[in-house]
Amino acid sequence: MKGRITRNKNFLLLCTGVTASELGGAFGTFTNSVLVYELTGSKLALGTMWLFYYVPSILFQLISGPLIDRWSRKWIMVISQWTRGFIFLLPLIVLELGTLETWHIYTVQIVISFITPLYVPANQALIPTIVSKEQLPAANAVLDGMTRMMLFMAPILGGIVIQTIGTQSTLLLVSSLLLCSGLLLVSLREERITLSIRKSWFGQLKEGIGYFFNMRVIVCLAVFLSFVQFGVGVTMVINLPYITDLLGGDYQDYGYFMAGFPFGYILGSLLIGKLQRFSRRYLMLGSLVIGGFTYIALGVAHSIPLAITIEVAAGVVMAIFSIHNLSICQQTIPNDMMGKIMSVRLAIIKLAMLLGILTGGAVSELWGIRPLYLSIGSIIVLVSLGGMAIPYFSLIDKPTAQRL
């Protein structure tokens, strides 16, 4: 199956463009975090950086859905990439001038916050139009595997570049990769979906929200994913001080640590095809249980190599959950409503991450980093075990959407 997918020219263009995008975005995120922490030395400032991304992103995510279903999904992605590429020139220029301030980084985050709500669901909605439904799990595994490979490489390379050359070179690479990603996507041949009924923007928005909350399996999966994304939001704030302050590492060690999760995700994506015979419910929620225990393990780890190993394990299990999660959504949502429904789903997920960022920025100053890891892990384990034990959640094993 994967062989047929990789001979699909449109899929290869999409995969290459998205891969370049993920590498550039990961470099950009890594560099922005380092710059803010160098300028301020504050975990709260790191949290504020992500607030400037997530607050506008959540607000725009809901209203962007109808636009994705009306406009060319390919050109949404192309223009998004070019905009991201140019905005990363701002911190590069002010760094060269020696006048960099935190508000420059915050400005970059705000611009990206209005782009991502268009780019991500457009990408997810485009995939089912270039591969068959039966190929979606394999296509998502290939895409996730390749993009996670870039996320694996970015922190390592970013840490080395920043440690030895400086942030200017990293920012220039970020801009170049994003601009090249847009150029690659231009050549992709898009199959447009013609809408038979033209509703108003508000009518489409209302329809998408209503349809989302009437799909039981999609709602359930979004709830479980929200608990995970809450934890991700917290760690976005505390991972850097965890490595540099608590475990005594440098930026290169931080890069290795951040590369652990995507490396594990690559390994997990390779396991997807070998786990088809298992119950999807127990496979996905069992993976989340293990994922929760990796947070707990980080809370008690005292060495950087052990922390990296734990992150690799976390990546493996999250790949199993996330790839199945996305494939279920793509297989059950009508393509002409994909943008609207995916936008609602992403808005809920981002809201959970925003709550995590707020928690990580404020509570870490009061409790410390280790108690936060322990608390997050315990919550994810308990919620996931509940999903495995309560019969209602057997609907995850159903191949079609369950309506409320």
N, C-alpha and C positions, 0 to 999 in steps of 0.2 A: 504493500500500500504506500509506504513512504517513497519507494522508488518512483511510482507513478506521479506522486505529488512533486517530487524534485525535477521531473521532466516537464512540469507545467511552467511555461515561460512567465506568465503573469504572477504565479506564486513565487517564483525565484526573484523577480523584480521586487515584489512586496517584501519578501524575506530579507533581501539585501538592503533595501531602503530602511526598513524598520531596524535592522541590525546596526546600521550606521547611526541611526537616530538614538538608539539605546546607549551605544557607546559614547556618543557626544553628550547626551543628557546625563549619563552617570558621571562622566568627567566634570560636567558643569556643576552638578550637585555636590560632588566631592570638594571641588575647588571653592564653591561658595561657602560651604560649612567651615573649611579651613580658614578662609579669609575673615569671616565673622568672628570665629573663635580667637584668631590672632589679634583682631582689632579690639575685642572686648574682654576675652577670657571668661565670658559669662554663659552658663547654660540657658539662662533666661533669654539672652540675646539670640541664641540658636533657636529657641522656641519661637521667638518673635519673627525670625526669618521665615519659618514655616507657616506661621499665622498669616503673613503677608501673601503666602501662596494659597493656603487652603480656604480662607474666608471668601475671597472673590471667586475662587474656583467652584466652591459649593453653590454659591448664588447663581453663577453662570451655567453650571452643569444642568440644572433643571430646565432652563429656558433654551438650551442649545439643541435639545433632542429633535424638535421639529425642523430645525435648520439642516441637520444632518440628513434627514429623510428627504428634504427638498433639493439640496444642493448636491453637486458631484462630490462623492466621498474621496475620490482620488485627489481632486484639487483642494479640498479642505486640508488634506494631509500635506500636500506640496507647499501651499502657502504658509501653513503652520510651521513647517520646517525652516523655510526661508526666514520667517519672522524671528524664530528662536535663534537662528544663526546670527542674524544682525544684532539682536539685543545683547548677546554675550560680548560684543565688541565694546560695550559701554564700560564694564569694569576693566577691560584690557587697556582702554585709552586712559582712564583716570589713574590706573596703576603706573602707566608710563609717565604720566605727568606728576606722579607723587602726591596726588590729592584724593586718594581713595577714602571714602567714608562708608559707614554701614548702610546709609540710605541708598547708596548706589546698588548694593547687593539686593536690598529690599525692592528696589525698582525692577530689577531683573526678575525677581520672584513674582511680582505683581503681573508683569507682562506675560510671563509663562503661565500664570494662573488663569488667564483668559484664553490661552491657546489650547492647553491640555483638555479642557472639556469638549473641545471640538475634535482634536486629533485622536484621542484614545477610542471613543465610541465609533468614530468614522472608520478607524482601522478594524475594530471588531465587527462592524457591520459589513465591511468590504470582503472579509475572508469567505463568508458563505456564498458569495457571488462568483468566486473564482475556483472553488473546490466543491465537490459533492458533499451531501450531509454525512455519508458514510466515512468520508475522508477527514471530517472535521477534527476528531480527536488526534489523528496522526498529524494533521496540518498544524494544530495548536501546539502539539508536542515539539514539532520541528521548529516552529517560530519561537516558542518559549525557550527551547534549548539553545538556539542561536543567540537570541537576545540576552539570555542569562550568561552565555559565554562572554558577551561583551561586558555585561555587568561584573563578571568575574575578573576580566582583564583590566577594567577601568580603575578600580581602587588601587590595584597593584601598580599599574603604570602611573596613575595619578600620584600615588605616594612617592614613587621613585623620581618622577619629573619634578614635583614640588620640592622634594628634599634636596635634589642635586642641581636643578636648573632654575626653578622658580615658577611662580604662578602665571607669568605672562605667556610662556610657551604652552602651558596647559589650556589657558583660555583661547589662544589662537587655534589650537587643535580642536577644541569644542566647537567653535564657530565654523571651521572648515568642514567638520564631519556633518553638522546639521545642514549646511548648504548643499553638500554633496548628496545627502539623503533625499532632499527635495528634487534634485536633478534626476536621480535614479527613478523616483516614483513618477516622474513626468511620462516616462515611456510605458508605464503600465496601462493595459487596455481594460477599461472599466465597463462592466455590464450594468447599465443603468436600469433601475426599477421605475416603471411608469405608474404614477398614482392615478387611479381612476376617479377618485373623489378629492377635490381640492378644498380642504377645510382651512379655517383661519388658524393663525399660529396658536391662539389660546385654545381653540378646539382640539388641535393636535396634541397640545401639552396635556390637556385634561384627559384625552383619550389614552395617552401613554401612561399617565399616573394610574388611571383606573384599571387599565389592562395589567399593569405590573402587580398591583395589589390583589388582583383576582387570580394570579398564578401562584398556587401554594408552594410548589417546589422552588420557584425562583425566589419567592419571599423568604422561605426557610434557609436557602443557601446564602442569601444576602445577610441574614441575621447572624449565621455562624461566621461568615467572612468578616462581619463588622467587629466581632470580638477580637479576631486576629488583627484586623487593621488598627484597632485601638492600641493593641500592643506594639504594632509597628510604629504608630505615631509617637508613643512614649520613647521607643528606642532611637528614633530619629534625633531626639534631643540628647539622649544620655550615652549613645554609643561612643562618641568621640571622647568625652571626659572619662568614660569607663576605661578605655584603652590607655589614654595618655596620662590621666591623673591617678586612677585607682590601681591599674596594673603597671604603670610606669613605662609605657611604650612611647614610641615616636610616631610621626605621620606615616612612615613606611609600615610600621606594625598595624596602624589603623587601616591602612590600605589592604593588608593581608587579611585582617579580620573582616572587613567589609566584602572582600572577595569570597570569603568562605560560604556565605549563603547562596550566591548565584552559582558557585561551583557545585554545591550540593543539589541545587535546582536542576542543573544539567544532568546530573546522575539520576535524579528522580524522573526527569522527562524520558530518559532511556528505559525506565522500568515500566512505563505506562502500558505498553503493549503486552508485557508479561504478566500483568495483574488483572486481565479482563475476566477471569473466571470467578473472581471474588465479588461478594455483595458490594455494590457501589456505596451503599450507606455505611457499612462497617469499614470499608476501605478508606473513604473520605474522612469520616469522623474519627476513626482510629488514628489516622495520620495527624489530625489536630490534637489528639491526646498526647501523642509523642511530641508534637510541636510545643505544647504547653510545658512539658517536662524539660525541653531545651531551655526555655526561659528560666525555669527553676535552677537548672544546672549552671547557667551563667551567673545566677545570683550567689552561687557558692564557689565558683571557679576562682583560682588565684594565680593562674599563669596564662600568658598569651597563647601558647600553642594549644592548651586545652580549650580556651575560649574559641579559637579558630575551628577546632574539631567539632565543637558543639554547634557552631554556625553551619558547618557543612551538613550535619545531621538534620538541622532545622530546614535547610534548603531542600533536602531529599523529600521529606514528608510534605512540605508545603507545595511542591511541584505536583504531587499526587492529588492533593485536594484542589489546587487552583485550576489545573488543566481539565479535570473532570467537571469542575464548577462552570468554567467558561463554555465547555463543549455542550453541557446540558442547556445552558441559556441559548446558544446558537441553534441547537436542534429543535427547540420548542417555541422560540419567538418567531412570528412571521417577519420576513425580511423587510417588508415595507414599513414595519414598526420597530425595527431593530434599533435605530438611532434614539427614538423616544424612550423605549424601555431600558436600554443600556444606560442612558443618561440618568434615569431615575435610580437605577442600581448603583451607578458610580457616585451619585450625589450622597446616597446613604453611606456608602463605604468611606467617602471623603469626610463626611460628618463624624464618623467614628474615629478616623485618623486625627481630625482636628481636636476632638476631645482628648485623644491620647497625647497630642502635642501640648495642650494646655496642662494636662496632668504631669507630663514629663518635665516641663519647664518650671512649674510651681512646686510640685510635691518633692521633686528630687532635691531641691534646696532645703526642704524641711526634714524628709525622711532619710535621704541618701539614695544612692543608686542601687545597692544590693536589695534592699527591701522592695523596691519597685519591680525588679526582675522577678522576685519571688511571688509578689502579689499578682502580677500579670499572668505568670505561668499557672498559678493555682486557679485563677478564674477560667482560663481557657480549658484546662483539664476538666474542671467540674461541668462546664457548659457542654463540652463534647461528649463526656460520659453520659450526661443527661440525654443528649440526642441519640446515643446508641441504645439507651435503655427504654425510652418512651416509644411505644408502638406507633404513635402518630407519624414519626419521622421516617417510617418505612416508605413513604411516598417518594423518597429520594431514589429508590430502586426502580420507580416507574419510568419508562422511556419517553412518555409524553407528558405534557403540562397537566397539572392538576388544578382545576379551577375551584375557587372558594364558593 
